[in-house]
Structures are given as C-alpha cells and as structure tokens.
Amino acid sequence: MKKLLTEFIGTFFLVLTLTLCLMSKTAMTPLAVGAMYMVMIFAGGHISGGHFNPAVTIAVFLRGKCSVSDVPSYILTQFLAAGVAGLVSSTFLMNVGTPIEIGSKVPQCMVGELLGTFALVFVVLNVATAKDTMGNSFYGLAIGLCWTAGSFAMNSISGGLFNPAAALGNSVAGLNHFSDIWIYIIGQIIGAAAAAYVFLYINGKD
C-alpha cells in the first residue's frame, strides 16, 4: 500500500503540473514538469521505484526489476492519479484548456511519442536499475532533464508527453481528445518496450 500511495502522489503532482502549465500556456511547461518529475523521483524512488508512468513500469518489468504482481496495481494507480489530476485541474483550478488537434499528423505524433518515450525509459533503466550505476545520486536529475529535453523537442509534434497516464490526464482535462489517446499510448508502449530490450541487449540482466 505504501508503494501504491507513493505512485499515486508522484503521478498526481506530475500530471497536475503538466495540465495546469498547459492551461496557462506557459513556455516553461517542459521545465516545470521535468522539475516536478525529478523531485518526485527523489522523494519516492526509495519507496516505490518512482515510476509515475505506466510505460516505465512496463519497461522495468521487462527488464526484470518489477514483479509481475506489482505491474497491474502500479498501472491502475498511475491512471487513477492522472485522471484525478486532470479532473482537479479542469474542474476546481482552471478550465481553459484547448485540445491539441492532431488531424493528419497521426504518424508524426506516434513516432514523436515513441522516440521520446524510448529516450526517457532508456535513461531510467540505465541510471535507476543498472548494477554499475547503483546507488548514484543523480538518477532523478537525469530522468527529469531527459523528460524536459524530449518535451521541448517534441512539443510542436505531439505535445511531448511520453507517459500513458499523462495522456489520460490531458484528455480528462480537455487538453487532448479522448479519441486520440490510442495514438499516444501505442507510441509510448512501443517506445518503452524497445528501450527495455535495447537495455537488455547492452547490459544483460546484470
């Protein structure tokens, strides 16, 4: 229960920061969300692993560092936290979201999310689960900065979410169309799985 509560808190504040920043149209959204991601990882990493992202949970499982029993509960908790965050953003705090219109950019959006998620998950696996980097003090900073850089790069293409829970939270908040959520989730899951298998090829299972 402590691990799930930690995953809920981290995912909630990550998605809350994302949706509120997008609603206020700040240019610093990737920096703000990356910073929140970083501090929540440092805060909860020693308890739950600090996933806050179903794509990360799936990749850590494929890598062999997350038990099969934890996967469904982690993912359900992350989606629940993201949905609540989107609801809080749009109902109680702000309600000025304009949905991203993907239109004919479906392939570009999916590839953008795939690549960004691959980079993020590859960094997570290497700095937070690899034997040779075990016990380092920089893992949260590396992960947060990777998300920030990737989001800046992919912002005009897909919005740069790299997180199925964030895609749900954005949809609940009215920042994405629910009919487009599959584009994000498919790209993100493929990117995460690819990163896990590339990690295993390079590092093995330690």
SEVEXDREN-560442 format. One line per 3 residues: number of its first residue (from 0); their letters; for each residue x, y negated, z negated of N, C-alpha, C. Coordinates in pm, whole numbers. Layout:
BEGIN
NUM> a> X:Y:Z:X:Y:Z:X:Y:Z; ...
***
This chain:
BEGIN
0> mkk> 82:120:0:0:0:0:86:-127:0; 199:-123:-71:287:-240:-75:345:-271:63; 378:-166:136:430:-186:271:324:-247:362
3> llt> 202:-198:351:94:-249:436:59:-393:401; 60:-426:273:33:-564:232:141:-657:286; 265:-610:282:375:-690:336:359:-710:486
6> efi> 321:-604:558:298:-616:702:182:-711:732; 79:-706:649:-36:-795:669:7:-941:651; 76:-970:542:117:-1108:514:208:-1161:624
9> gtf> 308:-1083:661:402:-1129:763:336:-1152:897; 252:-1057:940:183:-1071:1068:84:-1187:1064; 14:-1202:954:-84:-1310:941:-17:-1446:960
12> flv> 90:-1472:889:153:-1603:898:225:-1624:1030; 275:-1516:1088:335:-1526:1221:231:-1570:1324; 117:-1504:1325:12:-1535:1423:-57:-1667:1389
15> ltl> -74:-1697:1262:-132:-1826:1223:-46:-1941:1273; 84:-1928:1257:176:-2032:1306:166:-2045:1457; 162:-1932:1525:153:-1933:1671:26:-2002:1718
18> tlc> -89:-1961:1665:-215:-2016:1714:-230:-2164:1680; -191:-2204:1561:-204:-2345:1524:-111:-2433:1607; 9:-2385:1632:103:-2462:1715:52:-2474:1858
21> lms> -5:-2367:1911:-60:-2372:2047:-180:-2466:2053; -261:-2464:1950:-377:-2554:1948:-335:-2700:1941; -227:-2728:1869:-181:-2867:1858:-91:-2907:1975
24> kta> -65:-2810:2064:12:-2834:2186:151:-2890:2158; 213:-2845:2051:349:-2888:2022:449:-2817:2113; 548:-2892:2159:651:-2834:2245:745:-2743:2167
27> mtp> 738:-2752:2035:828:-2676:1950:767:-2544:1902; 660:-2499:1967:595:-2374:1926:693:-2257:1916; 776:-2230:2019:868:-2116:2007:964:-2128:1888
30> lav> 1008:-2250:1860:1100:-2270:1748:1029:-2246:1615; 906:-2298:1602:831:-2281:1478:798:-2135:1452; 751:-2065:1556:714:-1924:1539:839:-1839:1516
33> gam> 947:-1868:1586:1071:-1796:1564:1121:-1812:1422; 1107:-1934:1367:1150:-1958:1229:1061:-1881:1131; 930:-1881:1155:839:-1806:1067:869:-1657:1075
36> ymv> 894:-1608:1196:929:-1467:1215:1054:-1434:1134; 1154:-1519:1144:1280:-1496:1074:1259:-1488:923; 1191:-1587:864:1180:-1590:719:1091:-1477:668
39> mif> 989:-1439:745:905:-1328:702:981:-1195:710; 1069:-1182:806:1153:-1062:814:1246:-1055:694; 1309:-1168:662:1395:-1170:544:1315:-1141:416
42> agg> 1192:-1191:411:1109:-1173:291:1059:-1029:278; 1021:-968:391:956:-837:382:1033:-720:438; 1150:-748:496:1226:-641:559:1264:-528:466
45> his> 1293:-563:340:1336:-460:245:1220:-379:191; 1097:-423:219:980:-351:170:919:-263:278; 888:-324:393:818:-251:499:900:-233:625
48> ggh> 1016:-296:631:1094:-299:753:1072:-426:831; 967:-502:794:942:-631:858:911:-621:1006; 819:-532:1043:785:-516:1184:699:-631:1234
51> fnp> 581:-648:1174:486:-755:1207:448:-755:1355; 458:-640:1419:442:-632:1564:423:-485:1602; 307:-447:1656:286:-306:1694:390:-253:1792
54> avt> 441:-340:1880:543:-295:1976:671:-256:1903; 706:-331:1799:824:-298:1718:800:-167:1643; 683:-150:1587:652:-27:1514:664:95:1605
57> iav> 611:85:1726:619:197:1820:765:225:1856; 843:121:1879:984:140:1917:1064:199:1801; 1040:152:1680:1112:205:1564:1075:352:1542
60> flr> 950:386:1569:909:527:1562:982:610:1667; 984:563:1791:1053:637:1898:1202:649:1868; 1256:550:1801:1397:552:1764:1425:649:1648
63> gkc> 1318:684:1574:1331:781:1467:1346:722:1329; 1309:594:1313:1323:528:1184:1190:485:1123; 1081:542:1174:948:515:1118:870:647:1123
66> svs> 814:686:1010:745:815:1005:615:808:1085; 576:922:1138:454:929:1218:332:892:1135; 337:913:1006:223:880:919:208:730:900
69> dvp> 317:656:915:312:510:896:263:437:1020; 280:497:1137:251:425:1261:107:377:1271; 5:463:1254:-133:415:1266:-169:307:1164
72> syi> -127:325:1039:-162:228:935:-90:95:957; 35:100:1002:107:-24:1033:37:-100:1145; 6:-30:1254:-52:-96:1370:-190:-152:1337
75> ltq> -271:-75:1267:-404:-121:1228:-393:-246:1139; -301:-244:1044:-282:-358:956:-237:-481:1033; -145:-463:1127:-96:-575:1206:-207:-636:1291
78> fla> -288:-552:1354:-400:-604:1434:-503:-674:1346; -530:-617:1230:-625:-679:1137:-575:-817:1093; -449:-825:1056:-391:-952:1012:-395:-1056:1123
81> agv> -366:-1013:1246:-367:-1105:1359:-508:-1154:1388; -607:-1065:1380:-745:-1105:1402:-792:-1206:1298; -757:-1181:1172:-793:-1274:1065:-725:-1409:1087
84> agl> -599:-1407:1126:-525:-1532:1151:-589:-1612:1264; -627:-1543:1372:-692:-1611:1483:-825:-1670:1441; -898:-1598:1358:-1027:-1646:1309:-1010:-1767:1217
87> vss> -914:-1760:1129:-887:-1873:1038:-848:-1997:1118; -762:-1978:1218:-718:-2091:1300:-833:-2159:1371; -918:-2079:1432:-1022:-2135:1519:-1149:-2175:1444
90> tfl> -1169:-2119:1325:-1293:-2145:1253:-1276:-2245:1139; -1167:-2232:1064:-1152:-2313:943:-1050:-2428:957; -955:-2414:1046:-849:-2514:1053:-857:-2602:1177
93> mnv> -860:-2540:1294:-869:-2614:1419:-957:-2537:1516; -1013:-2604:1613:-1093:-2536:1714:-1079:-2611:1845; -958:-2621:1892:-929:-2700:2012:-850:-2619:2115
96> gtp> -859:-2488:2106:-780:-2404:2196:-836:-2402:2337; -744:-2402:2433:-780:-2387:2574:-719:-2258:2626; -800:-2164:2672:-745:-2035:2716:-648:-2050:2833
99> iei> -543:-1969:2829:-449:-1961:2941:-520:-1894:3058; -512:-1955:3174:-573:-1898:3294:-465:-1822:3372; -473:-1691:3368:-372:-1610:3436:-399:-1602:3585
102> gsk> -527:-1585:3621:-564:-1583:3762:-489:-1478:3841; -417:-1525:3942:-343:-1434:4030:-204:-1400:3978; -170:-1447:3858:-35:-1426:3805:-24:-1301:3718
105> vpq> -112:-1204:3740:-111:-1082:3657:24:-1011:3662; 82:-984:3780:213:-916:3782:321:-995:3711; 326:-1127:3734:427:-1210:3669:411:-1211:3518
108> cmv> 286:-1219:3472:259:-1219:3328:302:-1088:3265; 267:-976:3329:301:-846:3274:452:-824:3270; 520:-863:3377:666:-847:3381:732:-940:3279
111> gel> 681:-1062:3265:736:-1154:3167:726:-1099:3026; 609:-1044:2991:591:-985:2859:674:-859:2841; 688:-781:2947:771:-660:2943:916:-696:2913
114> lgt> 969:-791:2987:1110:-829:2969:1135:-893:2833; 1045:-983:2795:1063:-1049:2665:1053:-952:2550; 959:-856:2558:945:-756:2454:1064:-662:2452
117> fal> 1113:-626:2569:1233:-542:2575:1349:-608:2501; 1374:-736:2531:1485:-807:2466:1465:-813:2315; 1344:-847:2273:1316:-858:2130:1336:-724:2060
120> vfv> 1278:-619:2112:1285:-488:2048:1428:-433:2052; 1498:-456:2162:1637:-410:2170:1722:-474:2061; 1699:-603:2037:1770:-673:1930:1729:-617:1794
123> vln> 1599:-599:1772:1551:-544:1645:1618:-411:1615; 1617:-321:1711:1673:-188:1688:1822:-193:1659; 1893:-282:1727:2038:-288:1709:2080:-357:1580
126> vat> 2008:-462:1540:2052:-534:1420:1986:-484:1292; 1872:-414:1305:1799:-373:1185:1793:-223:1161; 1832:-142:1261:1822:3:1241:1949:79:1275
129> akd> 2046:15:1337:2167:86:1378:2262:107:1260; 2328:221:1258:2420:252:1147:2534:152:1137; 2587:110:1251:2705:23:1250:2675:-120:1206
132> tmg> 2547:-158:1202:2512:-292:1155:2432:-287:1025; 2428:-170:962:2351:-153:840:2400:-247:730; 2306:-312:662:2340:-399:550:2385:-538:590
135> nsf> 2372:-573:719:2414:-707:761:2318:-812:705; 2363:-936:706:2282:-1046:651:2220:-1133:758; 2237:-1096:886:2194:-1184:993:2075:-1129:1072
138> ygl> 2024:-1012:1034:1925:-945:1119:1801:-1032:1142; 1752:-1098:1037:1632:-1181:1053:1656:-1299:1145; 1773:-1359:1133:1808:-1474:1218:1818:-1430:1364
141> aig> 1882:-1316:1388:1896:-1267:1525:1760:-1239:1588; 1671:-1176:1513:1539:-1142:1566:1457:-1268:1592; 1457:-1360:1496:1381:-1483:1512:1430:-1566:1629
144> lcw> 1561:-1576:1646:1617:-1654:1756:1591:-1587:1891; 1590:-1454:1891:1559:-1382:2016:1417:-1412:2059; 1323:-1409:1964:1184:-1442:1999:1175:-1586:2048
147> tag> 1245:-1679:1981:1240:-1819:2020:1291:-1839:2162; 1408:-1782:2192:1466:-1797:2325:1377:-1735:2432; 1326:-1616:2404:1239:-1549:2500:1110:-1624:2523
150> sfa> 1055:-1682:2417:930:-1756:2430:949:-1884:2510; 1059:-1954:2487:1090:-2072:2569:1102:-2032:2716; 1167:-1919:2742:1192:-1876:2880:1062:-1834:2950
153> mns> 974:-1763:2879:855:-1707:2941:728:-1788:2916; 740:-1900:2848:622:-1976:2810:533:-2014:2928; 593:-2060:3036:513:-2105:3150:465:-1988:3236
156> isg> 515:-1867:3209:477:-1750:3288:364:-1673:3220; 383:-1640:3092:284:-1557:3022:243:-1614:2887; 310:-1717:2842:289:-1768:2707:394:-1718:2610
159> glf> 466:-1612:2650:576:-1561:2569:534:-1509:2433; 451:-1406:2429:402:-1352:2302:484:-1234:2252; 509:-1133:2336:593:-1017:2305:542:-937:2184
162> npa> 411:-940:2162:355:-880:2042:206:-854:2066; 162:-729:2072:20:-700:2093:-71:-763:1989; -24:-772:1864:-104:-835:1760:-121:-984:1789
165> aal> -16:-1049:1837:-25:-1190:1873:-121:-1210:1990; -122:-1116:2084:-216:-1123:2196:-360:-1117:2146; -385:-1031:2046:-518:-1022:1988:-553:-1151:1913
168> gns> -459:-1198:1831:-483:-1321:1755:-512:-1439:1846; -438:-1451:1954:-462:-1558:2051:-601:-1547:2113; -642:-1425:2142:-774:-1405:2203:-885:-1442:2105
171> vag> -870:-1401:1980:-969:-1437:1878:-977:-1588:1860; -861:-1654:1869:-856:-1799:1852:-901:-1876:1976; -927:-1806:2086:-971:-1870:2208:-859:-1923:2294
174> lnh> -737:-1874:2271:-621:-1921:2347:-588:-1830:2464; -645:-1711:2464:-637:-1618:2576:-775:-1557:2598; -804:-1517:2718:-929:-1447:2746:-916:-1302:2701
177> fsd> -1017:-1250:2635:-1015:-1109:2594:-1000:-1017:2715; -1051:-1060:2828:-1042:-977:2948:-899:-964:2999; -807:-1050:2948:-667:-1046:2993:-576:-973:2895
180> iwi> -630:-929:2780:-543:-876:2676:-469:-751:2721; -528:-673:2810:-463:-550:2858:-332:-581:2930; -326:-695:2996:-204:-733:3068:-88:-746:2971
183> yii> -116:-812:2859:-13:-832:2757:26:-700:2692; -74:-624:2650:-44:-503:2574:31:-401:2658; -8:-382:2782:62:-285:2868:207:-327:2889
186> gqi> 228:-453:2924:365:-501:2944:449:-489:2819; 391:-524:2705:465:-519:2579:499:-376:2537; 406:-285:2551:432:-146:2510:537:-82:2601
189> iga> 529:-108:2731:630:-54:2822:767:-112:2788; 772:-242:2762:899:-306:2727:958:-248:2599; 872:-225:2499:918:-171:2371:969:-29:2386
192> aaa> 895:54:2459:936:193:2479:1068:200:2556; 1080:116:2659:1203:114:2737:1321:74:2649; 1302:-25:2563:1409:-69:2474:1450:41:2378
195> ayv> 1351:118:2329:1382:227:2237:1465:335:2304; 1429:371:2427:1503:477:2496:1642:430:2541; 1653:301:2577:1786:248:2610:1873:246:2485
198> fly> 1815:208:2372:1889:209:2246:1940:350:2216; 1852:448:2229:1891:586:2200:2000:635:2294; 1994:591:2421:2098:630:2517:2232:571:2477
201> ing> 2231:448:2433:2356:379:2399:2409:424:2264; 2319:432:2164:2362:457:2026:2337:599:1977; 2251:673:2046:2209:801:1991:2122:778:1870
204> kd> 2105:879:1786:2023:865:1665:2108:842:1541; 2233:795:1563:2324:769:1452:2349:895:1371
***
